[in-house]
Amino acid sequence: MKKQLVLLISIVIINSFLHAEEFQFRGLDFSTLYSDVVKQEGEPDEKVDSSSANMMGDYYILYNKKQVAEYEAQMEIEFEDDVIIVGTYKFSFTQNRLNGGASDPRNYFNAYNSLVSKLQSKYGEPIISDVVETFERGTSEMYINQLIDMSPYNTIWEISDGAIMLKMNYSNKWDLYLIYISPRIYSQIKQRQNSTEGL
């Protein structure tokens, strides 16, 4: 009886490892071909090759309106050798001007916090997490300028040798990106970081 219980537990553990959810972007593996992406997502709004853009891959495709969580985002999928290497969502929210002329960041900070919470419930604790405000102190010009000075804000999860990065920064306006980085590209990024340490 004891041996059967140990065998049953072993089978359950092995089975859970074999069927663990792979790191994917919109249900697509990072070995997914361009043609299979188009089958799932439809024809892109735009296709841009690397000669006209600053990127790591050969080309990217752009979809102007895709849903992620409860938000609408612009979606970009970058390809190298015809397979996905990076998937990015760019969120745009209304940026009302405050009395001092600065952009009101509340919509961005609220979305950042919401996405951190959702990703954390799915992927666990991030390896890097910048805390962002919930605006309990109001929105004075001085306070908004402090938030701008502290940007960018990053939260990063490492998953199956790949990574997910949530990035919010200010450059004349607030921007919020959710980036899924394939294991292949993430290992290149880490190698570059390691080779420049101590400089």
Buried (B, 14 or more C-beta within 10 A) or exposed (E): EEEEEEEEEEEEEEEEEEEEEEBBBBEBEBEBBBEBBEEEBEEBEEEBEBEEEEBBBBBBBBBEEBEBBEBBBBBBBBBBEBBBBBBBBBBBBEBEEBEEEBBBBBBBBBBBBEBBEEBBEEBEEBEEBBEBBEBEEEBEEEBBEEBBEEBEBBBBBBBBBBBBBBBBBBEEEBBBBBBBBBBBBBBBEEEEEEEEEEE
